[in-house]
C-alpha cells in the first residue's frame, strides 16, 4: 500500500515535469523557426539583389559583350564601356590597403590581447571601436585635406589624388575590423596552449607568434576577408582622394577610378545602355568579391587541415 501511495504522490510532479518539457519543446520550436526564417531572409535578399543587378546589366552585355566590358580599357559612354582600368585600380588599392592595414591591425590586436596592461587595453579597445564608427566621408575629408597635399609635396607630383592616397585611407579604414576580429580570435585560444608553452620554457614572444597566432589563424583570416570586403566596397572616401580618372594607372602615384566610384559618380545622370553598363560594373564587382572570398575561405580551410 505504501508503494501505491508513493506512486500516486509522484503523479503531480511527473505531470508538472511533463508540462515544463512541453513548454521547452515549444520554445525550441519557436526559436528554431525564427533562426531558420532569418537565414532564409538573408539568402533570399542576396538572391533578389543579384537577380536585379544581373537583369539590369543584360542590355550592356548584349551591346558591348562580356569581354568588351571586362577586358576593355576605355570608358567613354555611350560608345565604350570597358572597366578593366577600374578593376586594376580596385585591386591595387585593396591589395595596398591589406598590405598596410593587416600587419598593423594584427599587431595591435596582439598588443591589446596579450601584451598591454588591462587598464591600457581598456582604453585602446573603445578607441578602436570609436574608429569603426567614423563615417567614410570623414575619412575621405581627412585624406583630402592631410594625405593628398602630403603626397603632392613629398613625391613632387602634379596632384596628390593618387592610388597611394586611397591605399593609405583604406588601410586606416580597415583597421577597426581587423583589430576587433583578430583580438577576439586570439582571446578565444584556450589558455592551456599558452600555459603549456610557458611550461616548456618558451618566451612570451615565441608563444605569441608560434602558438597563439597559428591557433587563431582561422579568425585572423576572417578578419582579413572582412577587411578586403570593406576596402573593395568603399566609395565616398575613394572618390575624394583617388582622382577618379578612368584611365589605366601606371603606378600608385597615378590617379584612378575604382568600380564602386564609377557607379556612384555616374549613376545620377546615366540612362539607357549607359545605366545598364553601370549595373554591369556592379555585376563585375559582385563576381570579383565572391571569387576572392571563396578563394580565401578555401585557403583557410586547407591550412586548417
C-alpha positions in Angstrom: 0.0 0.0 0.0 2.9 2.3 0.8 4.3 1.8 -2.7 1.0 2.7 -4.3 0.6 5.8 -2.2 4.2 6.9 -3.1 3.5 6.4 -6.8 0.3 8.4 -6.5 2.1 11.2 -4.7 4.7 11.3 -7.6 2.0 11.8 -10.3 1.6 15.6 -9.8 5.4 16.0 -10.0 5.5 13.9 -13.2 2.7 16.0 -14.8 4.5 19.2 -13.8 7.7 18.0 -15.3 5.9 16.9 -18.5 4.3 20.4 -18.8 7.7 22.0 -18.4 9.2 19.7 -21.1 6.3 20.7 -23.5 7.0 24.4 -22.8 10.7 23.9 -23.5 9.8 22.0 -26.7 7.6 24.8 -27.9 10.2 27.4 -27.1 12.8 25.4 -29.0 10.5 25.1 -32.0 9.7 28.9 -32.0 13.4 29.8 -31.8 14.3 27.2 -34.4 11.7 28.7 -36.7 13.0 32.2 -36.0 16.5 31.3 -36.8 15.5 29.4 -40.0 13.4 32.4 -41.1 16.3 34.8 -40.6 18.6 32.6 -42.6 16.1 32.3 -45.4 15.6 36.1 -45.4 19.3 36.6 -45.8 19.7 34.2 -48.6 16.6 35.4 -50.5 17.7 39.0 -50.1 21.1 38.2 -51.7 19.4 36.3 -54.5 17.0 39.2 -55.2 19.8 41.8 -55.3 21.9 39.6 -57.5 18.9 38.9 -59.9 18.1 42.6 -60.1 21.6 43.7 -60.9 22.1 40.9 -63.4 18.8 41.7 -65.1 19.5 45.4 -65.4 23.0 44.7 -66.8 21.9 42.4 -69.7 21.5 45.2 -72.3 25.1 46.4 -71.7 26.5 42.9 -72.0 24.5 42.3 -75.2 25.8 45.5 -76.8 29.4 45.5 -75.6 29.9 41.8 -74.9 31.4 40.3 -71.7 34.9 40.7 -72.9 34.3 44.2 -74.1 33.2 45.2 -70.6 35.6 43.2 -68.5 38.7 43.5 -70.7 38.0 46.9 -72.3 40.3 49.7 -71.2 38.2 52.6 -72.4 35.2 54.0 -70.6 33.6 56.5 -73.0 29.8 56.3 -72.8 27.8 55.9 -74.9 30.3 54.2 -77.2 32.8 52.2 -75.0 32.1 50.6 -71.6 35.4 48.9 -70.7 36.1 48.6 -66.9 39.5 46.9 -67.0 41.2 50.0 -65.7 38.8 50.2 -62.8 39.3 46.6 -62.0 43.1 47.2 -61.8 42.5 50.3 -59.6 40.2 48.4 -57.3 42.7 45.5 -56.9 45.7 47.8 -56.5 44.0 50.0 -53.8 42.6 47.0 -51.9 45.8 45.0 -52.1 47.8 48.0 -50.9 45.3 48.6 -48.0 45.7 45.0 -46.9 49.5 45.3 -47.0 49.3 48.4 -44.9 46.4 47.6 -42.6 46.6 43.9 -41.8 50.0 43.8 -40.2 49.3 46.9 -38.1 45.8 45.6 -37.2 47.1 42.1 -36.2 50.0 43.5 -34.2 47.6 45.9 -32.4 45.3 43.0 -31.6 48.2 41.1 -30.2 49.2 44.1 -28.1 45.6 44.5 -26.7 45.1 40.8 -26.1 48.4 39.7 -24.7 50.9 42.5 -24.0 49.1 45.6 -22.8 48.1 46.0 -19.2 44.4 45.6 -18.6 44.0 49.4 -17.8 45.7 50.4 -21.1 43.8 47.7 -23.1 40.5 49.1 -21.7 41.5 52.5 -23.2 42.7 51.3 -26.6 39.7 48.9 -27.2 37.0 51.6 -27.0 39.2 53.9 -29.2 39.3 51.2 -31.9 35.5 50.8 -31.6 35.1 54.6 -32.0 37.3 54.4 -35.1 34.9 52.0 -36.6 32.0 54.4 -36.1 33.5 57.3 -38.0 31.7 57.9 -41.3 33.6 57.2 -44.5 33.1 60.8 -45.7 35.2 61.9 -42.7 38.0 59.6 -43.6 37.8 60.9 -47.2 37.9 64.5 -45.9 40.9 63.8 -43.7 42.6 62.2 -46.7 41.8 65.1 -49.0 43.0 67.8 -46.5 46.0 66.0 -45.0 47.2 63.0 -47.0 46.7 64.3 -50.6 48.8 67.5 -50.0 51.5 65.5 -48.3 51.8 63.1 -51.2 51.9 66.0 -53.6 54.7 67.7 -51.6 56.8 64.6 -50.8 56.7 62.9 -54.2 56.5 66.2 -56.2 53.6 65.1 -58.4 51.1 67.4 -60.1 48.3 66.2 -57.9 48.2 64.1 -54.7 44.9 62.5 -55.6 46.5 59.1 -56.3 46.2 55.4 -55.7 48.7 55.8 -52.8 46.3 58.2 -51.1 43.5 55.7 -51.5 45.7 52.9 -50.1 46.5 54.9 -47.0 42.9 55.9 -46.4 41.6 52.4 -46.9 44.4 51.0 -44.8 43.2 53.1 -41.9 39.6 52.3 -42.5 40.0 48.5 -42.3 42.0 48.7 -39.1 38.9 48.5 -36.7 37.6 45.4 -38.4 41.0 43.6 -38.5 41.8 44.6 -34.9 38.5 43.6 -33.3 38.1 40.3 -35.1 41.7 39.3 -34.6 41.7 40.2 -30.9 38.6 38.1 -30.4 40.2 35.2 -32.2 43.4 35.5 -30.1 41.4 35.6 -26.8 39.4 32.6 -27.9 42.5 30.4 -28.0 42.4 28.1 -24.9 44.7 29.2 -22.1 46.2 25.7 -21.9 48.1 26.4 -25.1 49.9 29.4 -23.6 50.4 27.7 -20.2 51.9 24.6 -21.9 54.2 26.7 -24.0 55.4 28.6 -20.9 55.9 25.3 -19.0 58.2 24.1 -21.7 60.3 27.2 -21.3 59.2 29.2 -24.3 59.4 33.0 -24.2 56.3 35.2 -24.4 57.1 36.4 -28.0 57.7 32.9 -29.2 54.4 31.7 -27.6 52.5 34.6 -29.3 53.9 34.1 -32.8 54.4 30.3 -32.8 51.5 29.1 -30.7 48.7 31.7 -30.3 48.7 33.1 -33.9 48.6 29.7 -35.7 45.8 28.6 -33.3 43.9 31.8 -34.1 44.6 31.7 -37.9 41.1 31.0 -38.9 39.7 34.0 -37.1 42.5 36.2 -38.4 41.8 35.1 -41.9 38.2 36.0 -41.4 39.3 39.5 -40.3 41.4 39.8 -43.5 38.4 38.8 -45.6 36.1 41.3 -43.9 38.8 44.0 -44.3 39.1 43.2 -48.0 35.3 43.4 -48.4 35.3 46.8 -46.6 38.1 48.1 -48.9 36.6 46.9 -52.1 33.2 48.3 -51.3 34.3 51.7 -50.1 33.1 54.5 -52.3 32.9 58.0 -50.8 36.4 58.2 -49.4 37.9 56.8 -52.6 36.0 59.4 -54.7 37.5 62.2 -52.6 41.2 61.1 -52.6 41.9 59.0 -55.8 41.3 61.5 -58.6 38.6 59.4 -60.4 40.5 59.3 -63.7 39.1 56.3 -65.8 42.5 55.5 -67.3 44.9 52.6 -66.8 47.2 53.6 -63.9 50.9 53.2 -64.4 51.8 53.2 -60.7 50.5 54.1 -57.3 51.2 57.8 -57.9 48.7 58.0 -60.7 45.0 58.9 -60.4 42.5 56.2 -60.9 38.8 55.3 -60.6 37.5 52.2 -58.8 34.5 50.1 -59.7 32.4 51.5 -56.8 33.4 55.1 -57.6 32.4 54.7 -61.2 28.9 53.6 -60.2 28.5 56.4 -57.6 29.8 59.2 -59.9 27.7 58.4 -63.0 24.5 56.7 -61.8 22.7 60.0 -61.1 22.7 61.1 -64.8 23.1 57.8 -66.7 20.3 56.4 -68.8 19.7 53.6 -71.3 22.8 51.5 -72.1 24.9 53.8 -70.0 22.9 52.9 -66.9 22.9 49.3 -67.8 26.7 49.4 -68.1 26.9 50.7 -64.6 24.8 47.7 -63.4 27.3 45.6 -65.4 30.0 47.2 -63.4 28.2 46.1 -60.2 28.0 42.6 -61.6 31.7 42.5 -62.2 32.3 43.8 -58.7 29.9 41.2 -57.2 31.6 38.3 -59.0 35.0 39.6 -58.2 34.2 39.8 -54.4 32.6 36.3 -54.4 35.5 34.7 -56.2 38.0 36.4 -53.9 36.2 35.5 -50.7 35.7 31.9 -51.9 39.4 31.6 -52.6 40.4 33.0 -49.2 37.9 30.7 -47.4 39.2 27.7 -49.4 42.8 28.5 -48.5 41.9 29.0 -44.9 40.2 25.6 -44.7 43.1 23.9 -46.4 45.6 25.4 -43.9 43.4 24.4 -41.0 43.6 20.7 -42.0 
